[in-house]
């Protein structure tokens, strides 16, 4: 397994735990995903579709695809990235 893949997987697990602490107990992590959704989470009232960005940058095309895919699950599209050394999950 490459270092990049391992770092991405660790980031996804960290964001998964962050979402759990934020009140999203129902979480699916997409293993080795080739889709824009890395994590699908719900608190029972809301569903969020999260793309984890290790480097922090998300292109317009990636945003567009995430919004489209999130719509298929009736989910709110979110991006997780590091800001000032901390992981933050924000709306698109």
N, C-alpha and C positions, 0 to 999 in steps of 0.2 A: 504494500500500500504506500502510495507516495506521501510525502510530508504534507503537501497541499491538501490532499484528501483527508488525511488524519486531522489537520488543523480545522478544516471545514466541519468534520464530524464533531469534534470537540466543541466548536462554536455552536452547532445546532443543539447539542445536549445542554450547554450552558443556557441558551435562550429558552429551551424547553423548561428548565428549572425556574428560570425567571418568570415565565408565563404561569407556571404552577403557583408561584408566590404571589402573582398578581390576580389569582382567583380563577384560573382556567384549569380545572382538574382533568378535563377530557382532552387528551392530546395525541395526535398521530404525527410521527416523524417519518417523512418519506425517505427511506434508505436509498442512497445512490440515485437520487432523483435527477431526471433530465427535464423536469417540469419547473415552472417558476415558483411552485409552492414547496417549501422545505418542511413546513410545519403547519398543520391544521389543528386549531384549538377551539374549545368552546367552554363557556362558563354555565351553560344551560339556557342562556338567553341570547347570547351572541356567539357567532362563529367568526374567527379571524384566520386569514390565510397569510402566512408569514414567509417572506424570503429572507434568509440570513445572508448578509453580505460581509464577508471577512474583511475585504478591503474598504468597505463603506460606500463605494460608488455604485449607483444603479442607473443604467442608461434609460433613455426615453423608451426604447424598444422593450427593455426588461419591465419597465413600469406598465407599459401597455399590456404585455402578456400577463403580468401578475393580476392586473385589474380584470382582464377577460377571464382568466382561470378562476379568480375569486368569485366572480359572478356566477359561474357554473355551480358553485357550492353555496351560493347566497351568503358569502362571507365578506367581511370587511378586509380589504387588502392592506397589509402592513409590511414594513421593512425593518429588520433588526440589524443594527450596525453599532460600532463603537463610536462614542462621542466623549472626548476627554477621558479616554481610558475605561469607560463604562459602557456596557451593552444597553441599548435603548431600543424599544420597539415603538415605532411611530406610524401613524396613518399616512397613506399616500394622498 
